[in-house]
Amino acid sequence: MSIQLHLHDGQDESERRAYWSDVTGIPLTGFTKTFWKKEGTGHRKRLLYNGTASIRPRQSGALLQRILGWIDALKETWAASSTG
C-alpha cells in the first residue's frame, strides 16, 4: 500500500506521518509526496488535526478487486441494517 497525506500549511509533516503510519500499519517508506493545501484558498471548512490520508494499493489488480469486494459487502450490510 502507498499513502499520501493531505495537510494544511503549519502542520508538522513528520508527526502526521508517524500518526498515520501507526493507524494504518503502513511503514514510513510507503508514504508518497505530501499534498499541501495553502492558506487563503477560501475553501477551508475546518482544520483536521491529523489531516487526511489517501491510501492506494501498490500490488496487483487482485488486491484491488478484494478491497472493492469488501466495500460492496459493507454497503450491502449497511443497506440491510438501515431498512430493517
C-alpha positions in Angstrom: 0.0 0.0 0.0 1.0 3.6 -0.5 -0.3 6.6 1.4 -0.4 10.3 0.6 -1.2 12.8 3.2 -3.2 16.0 2.6 -2.1 18.6 5.1 -2.6 22.4 5.7 0.2 24.8 6.0 1.6 24.8 9.5 1.0 21.2 10.3 4.1 19.1 11.3 4.5 16.6 8.5 6.8 14.2 10.4 4.3 14.0 13.3 1.4 13.4 10.9 3.3 10.7 9.1 4.1 8.9 12.4 0.4 9.1 13.3 -0.9 7.7 10.0 1.8 5.0 10.0 0.7 3.9 13.4 -3.0 4.0 12.5 -2.7 2.2 9.2 0.3 0.0 9.8 1.9 1.3 6.6 5.7 1.9 7.1 7.1 5.4 6.6 8.7 4.1 3.4 5.2 3.7 2.0 4.4 7.4 2.1 4.4 9.4 -1.1 4.8 13.2 -1.6 2.5 15.1 0.8 -0.1 17.4 -0.7 -0.1 20.8 1.0 -3.2 23.0 1.0 -2.1 26.6 1.0 -3.6 29.2 3.3 -6.1 31.7 1.9 -7.7 29.5 -0.8 -11.2 30.2 0.6 -12.1 26.5 0.7 -11.1 25.8 4.3 -14.1 24.5 6.2 -12.3 23.1 9.2 -8.8 22.0 10.1 -8.4 18.3 10.7 -5.6 18.0 13.2 -4.2 14.9 11.6 -5.0 15.8 8.1 -6.4 13.3 5.7 -4.8 10.3 4.0 -5.4 8.7 0.6 -4.4 5.0 0.6 -3.8 3.2 -2.6 -2.9 -0.5 -3.3 0.5 -0.9 -5.0 0.1 -4.5 -5.8 -1.7 -6.4 -8.4 -5.3 -5.9 -9.5 -6.3 -8.9 -7.4 -5.8 -6.9 -4.2 -7.9 -4.0 -5.7 -10.7 -6.5 -6.5 -10.6 -7.9 -3.0 -10.9 -4.4 -1.5 -13.7 -3.5 -3.8 -15.4 -6.7 -2.7 -15.1 -5.7 0.9 -16.6 -2.3 0.1 -19.6 -3.9 -1.7 -20.1 -6.3 1.3 -20.1 -3.4 3.7 -22.6 -1.4 1.6 -25.0 -4.4 1.5 -24.7 -4.9 5.3 -25.3 -1.2 5.9 -28.3 -1.1 3.5 -29.8 -4.2 5.1 -29.4 -2.7 8.6 -30.9 0.6 7.7 -34.1 -0.9 6.2 -34.7 -3.5 8.9 
